[in-house]
Amino acid sequence: MGCIARLGCLILLAILAVIGWFTRDRWLPESMRSHAVSATKSPAWEPLSDAGAKRTETALGKLSQQRGPVFQTLSGADAASYIFRELADRLPQSSDSVEAMVSGDRVSMRANIKLSELGGAGALGSLGGVLGDRERVQFTGTLRVVKPGLAEFQIQEIKVGAVNLPRGMIAGLIGRFDRGQRPAGLDRDALPLPMPRYVGDIRVANGKITLYKTVE
C-alpha cells in the first residue's frame, strides 16, 4: 500500500506540474515568463544592418574611453553586422543577400555567390556536379584576436548549397576568393578582421558576442 501511495503522489505531482506549465501566464511573473521564452528561442538567421553595425561602433567607442567599461556584450546580429561589413572586401564580389547567425559559441554567415568566383564547380571536385552556377554559401567558425589591431574569423565549416565541404578543402577555397594581402599570423583557414588595437579579446557564447578591452 505504501508503494502504491507513493506512486499515486508522483502521478499527482506530474499532473500538477503539467497544469502549472500550461497556466504559467496566470501566475508566473512577467520577467520570468520573458526569460523562459528567450531561453527556448532557437538561433535565427538575420540580415546585416547598418543600424546594428552602428550600435557596435558605439560599444567600441565606450571601450576606447580611459574610464570606460572593460567589456561590452552585443547581440549576435549587431556584432555580426559590424564584423561582416569589415569582411566585405574579402568576400566574392557577387555576394548578396548576406545574413548572419550566432549559435552557441560559433558565428555563421551565408550569402548568395557565383561559384565561378570560388574557382567554379570544378574546383569543388566531384561535389561540383550537383551544384548550380550560383549557390548559397555558408561559412561557420569562431572569432579570435590574433594581435593588437587584428582579429580573425576562423572558418571551420563551409556549406555550398546543400553540400558540406570536407574540412581539408577550406583553406584552399579561401585562397581562391580572398582578395587582398593576408597579414602575418593569420591562419590559412581564416579571414582577417581589422579590430581597434584596444580590443584584447573576443568571446562568443549563448548567442552573444563580448568584446574585452586590453587592460594595461
Secondary structure by P-SEA (a helix, b strand, c coil): caaaaaaaaaaaaaaaaaaaaaaccccccaaaaaaaaaaaccbbbbcccaaaaaaaaaaaaaaacccccccccccaaaaaaaaaaaacccccccccbbbbbbcccbbbbbbbcccccccccccccccccccccccbbbbbbccccccccbbbbcccccccccccccccaaaaaaaacccccccccccccbbbbbcccccccccccccbbbbbcccc
